Amino acid sequence: MSGVLSLASTPVANVLASIPLASIPLGSIPSPSVSYLQLGPFRVHFYALCILAGMAVCLWLGSRRWKAAGGTPERVFDVAMWAIPAGIIGARAYHVLITDPGSYFGPNVADPWAFLKIWEGGIGIMGAVSVGALGAWYGCRRYGMNFPAFADAVAPGILLAQAFGRWGNWFNQELFGKPTTLPWGLEISASSGNFPTQYPAGTLFHPTFLYESLWNLLGVALLLWLGRKGVLKLGQTLWLYVFYYGVGRLFIEMFLRIDTSEMLWGVRIHVWTALLLVLLGAAGFVVAGRRAAAKAAAGIEPAPAEFAPKPAADESAEGAEEKAPEKVSKKAEPAEGSDSSESSTKGS
């Protein structure tokens, strides 16, 4: 009995109890009234937990796929040490510079250092993925890994991570869509700072977080299925991911989102960035396919996932007796498009 009582007093139980089940209208999705756990002096936001869960599943799936591609699964975690910090910087930079620059720069900004306060909220997934990719590229160079093959291996995991991360918007009651009368409309508390004041209390909204999460999960299944079919060439899994995510985001931004946004030529800025993803993804997919076809026609074997060390030339002094070859430090052959000066054994 004491165990039941102790469970009922946990922070998780308090959050579940905060959802007003008795007042939920039929055919709607409730939003939790609490967006964080208070653990003594520490406040843990559910948005952060969703992102951490996404990172975990990305690393899990990515390491499995990298091993299947012939790589060392632990290397995925090594590269992540460069990709994740870069992604965090990119996510914050996208929000500050693209999504909401007016809140951080200008003569009326009270705190000139507010752009550094990421713990107060404000990140953008498009910046996280693009700058995180640069970090991954550097990590692959550092450890003698084939970046296109690595990107193909982790792309489904990134999309899976995004599916998890979107649930943070549900906890925060933010980034929902237009009003709807559909049976899965999302409830937003009228007392929430995010509730649009032009609508009456009780208005239901499109759960865009759920749409994007389901779209991403479908994309994960598609990428994995095409990978098992063997129809994608080197680099095409990455670019198909970029194209696929861009299509889903473009639809949501154009037709559903109603939150305030920077505008460019009368169009939401996120529409332009999503359109850019679609165009880049389509172009990259075609180019990767043509490169693979050209190499196949020339009889060039696909590059390995990780590059074997070069054998060092034997050197012997004039007149010296022949000795058994000693182990020497060896350099990795470069990945496609990488600098050959990086060592395959260079640590982080």
N, C-alpha and C positions, 0 to 999 in steps of 0.2 A: 504493500500500500504506500509506503514511504517513497518507493521508486516511482510510482505513478505521480505522486505529488511533486517530486523533484522535477520530473519531466514536464509537468504542467507549468512550472515556473521558469522554464528555460526561455532565452530570447527568441528562439525559433517558434516556440509555442505562442509567445506573445504576438509575434508577427502574424501567424495564422489566425489568431483570435481577433486581430485588428480588421480582418476582412469581413464586412457586414453581410454574412451569408443570408440572414433573414430578410434583408432589404434588397437582395439582388433581384431585379426584374427578370422575368423569363426571357430568354433570348438575348443575353448580354454577357460581356466579360467584365468582371469586377477588377478594380485596381487596388493593390494593397495601400493602406494608409501610412505605412511605415516603410522607409526606403533604406534603413540601415539597422545594424545591430549595435547596441550599446554594451560593451564589455568593460565594465568599470570605467576607467578614464578614457578608454579607446572607443572610437566610433568606426565601425566597419560598414562601408556602403555596399549594398547588394550589387550596384553597378560594377564596382571593382571586383566582386566575387564572380560575376558573370564573365568579365574579361579574363580573370585568372583561370576559370574553368575552360574558357575557349583556348587559352594558351596551352593548357595541359593536354586537351584532346588533340590539338594541332601537333604538338611534339610527339604524342603517342602514335598517331596515324602516320605522321611524316617519317618517324624512325622506322616503322614497319615497312613502309614503301621504299625507303632508301636502302634498307637491307635487301629487299626483293630486287632492287636495281643493281645490286652488287656492291653496295657501299657498306661502310661501318656504321651501324645505327647510332653509336655514341657521338659520331661527328655532327649529327643533327643538333644535339645539345650544345656542341662547341660553336657552331655557326649561330645558334640562337642567342648566344652571349653577345653577339654583335648586332643581330637583327632586331632583337626586342628593344634595347635602348634606342636604337635608331628609329624604330617604329613609334616609340613613345614621343620622341622629339618631333617626328613628322606629324603625329596626330595632334599635338598641341599647336604646332606651327600652322597646320591647315585651319584649325579653328580660329586662331588669333588673326591670321593674315587673310583668310578667304571667307570663313563663315561669318565672323563678327568683329571686324577690325575696329569699328566705331566704339566698341566698349573698352578698347585698350590703348588707342592712340588718338591724339587730338588735344586741343586746348581745354576741353571740359572734363578730361579724365582725372579723377581724384587721386588715384594711385598709379603712378607711372610704372610700377613694378608688378602690376596685376597680371601681366601676360605670363609671368613665371609661375603663378600660383595654380598649378594644374590640379591640386587637391580641392580647389573650389569648383571644379567642373569645367568642361569645355575641351573636347577632343573630336577629331574627325577621322573616320576609318579610312578615307581615301588617302589622307596624308600618312597614316600609319602604314598602309600597305606599300605605298610608293617609296617612302624613305626607308622603311624596313627592308625592302628589296635591295636597296643599295648596301645596307649593312650585311645582308646575306651574301651579296656578290663579293664584298670584301672578305667575309669569312671563308667563302669557298676558295678564293685566291690564296688566302693564308694557309689553308690546310690541304692544298693540292686537290681540289674537288671540281668536278665538271658542273659549272653553274646551271646551264640549261637542264641537265639531268636532275640536279638537286631541286630546281624550281618546279619541274614536273612532279617530283616526288612529294613536295610539300603543298602544292597548290590545292588539292582537295582538303587538306587539313586546315589551310587558311580559311577556306570557305566554311568549313565546319565551325571554326572558331568564331567567325562572324555570325553564324546562326545562334551560337550561345550568347555572344555579346549583345545582340539586339534585345534580349530580355531585360537588360539593364534599363532600357527605356520604359519598360512596363513598370518596374519598381519606381522609377522617377516620375511617372505620369507625364511623359514628354514625347515630342515628335510623333504625335498621332496624326490621323488624316482628317478629311472632311466629315461633317455630320452624316450619319447614316441611320436607316431604319432596319437594316439587315439584322438577323437574329444573333449575329456575333459582334454587334457593336460594342465598343469599349467605353466603360464608365470612367469618367474623370471627375474627381471631386471639385465641386464648385469653389471650395476654399483653396484649391491648389493655385499656386501662382501661375501655372501654365494653362488654366482654363480660359478659353476665349470669351471675353466679356460680352461679345455681341450675340452670344447664344444663351438661351435660358438654362437654368440648372436642370440637370437630368438628361441633357442632350447626350446622345451616344455618338461616338466617332469611329472612323475606320481604324482598326488596330494595325497600323502599318508595321509596327515591330513584328507582329505575328506573320504578316504577309512576307516580309523580307526574310524572316527566319525560315519559314517553310520553303520559300524560293531557294534559299541557300542550301537547305537540306536536299532538295530535289537536284540541285546542281552537283552536290557531293556524290549522290548516287549516279548521276550521269557521267561524271568524270571517271569514277571507279569502274563503271560498266564499260566505257569506251577503252579504258586502260586494259581491262581484261581481254577485250576483243582484239587488242593489238593494232587498232586502226590509226592511232595517233603517232606522229613522228616526233623526234626530239624537239622539245620546245613548244609543241602544240598544246600540250595539257595546260601549260602556264597561260598561253595566250587565249585559249578557250575559256579559262577561268576569268580572265580580265574581261573578255567580251560578254560572257554570261552574266557576271555580276553587274556590269554596266547596263545591260538591257533591263534587268529587274529594277535597278536603282533609277534609271531614266523614267520608267513607267510611274513609279511611286512619286518621284519628284514632280513630274509634269501634271499628273492627274489627281493626286491624293493629298500631298502635304499642304498644310495651311499655316505652319509656324513662320515667323518672320525670317527673312533671308535677305542677304545682299542681292542686288539685281544687276544684271548686265544686259543692256539693250532691251529692258523690259521683261527679262526672263530670269528666273531664279538661278543663282550662280551654280547651285548643285546640278541643275539640268545641264549646264555646259560641261562641268567636270565629268558627269556620267556619260554624256555624248562623246567626250574625248576618250573615255575608257572603251566605249563601243568601237570607235574608229581605230584606236591603237590595237585593241584585241583582234579585230578582223584583219588588219594589216599584218600584225605579227604572226597570226596563224597562217596566212598565205605565204609569207616569207619563209617561215620555218619549214613549211611543207616543201617549198621549192628548193631550199638548201638541202634538205634530206634527200630529195629526188636527184639533185645534181651529184651529190656525193655517192649515192647508190649507183648512178650511171657511170661514174668514174671509178667504181670499184673500191671506194674508200670505206673502210670499216668504221662503224660508230665508235666514238671515243668512250673509254671506260668511265664508270662513275667516279672512281678514285684512281689517281695516276701512280703507276709503279715507279720506284726510284730508278734513275739512270745508273747503269754500271759504270764505275769509275775506271779510267784507263790505268793499267798497271805501269808503275814506274820503278825502275831499278837503277842504282848507281853503277857507273862504268866499272867493271871488274868485280863488282860485289857478287856474292853468291845469291842464287835465286832463293826467294823466300816465299812462304805460303802467303797468299793475298790476305791483307788485313781488312777488317771492316772499316769503312770510311763513311763520313757524313754524306748523304745522298740527297740530291734535289729532285723534286717532283717535276714531271713534264707539265707544261702549262695547260690549263683548261682552255677551251676554245675562246679566243679573244682575251686571254689573261696574260699577265706579266710572268715570264719564266723565271724571274729572280726570287720568287717566293718558295720557301721550303715546305715540304709536305709534313715535316715534323716540328714546325715552328709552333710554339705554345701560345696560349692566349695571355 
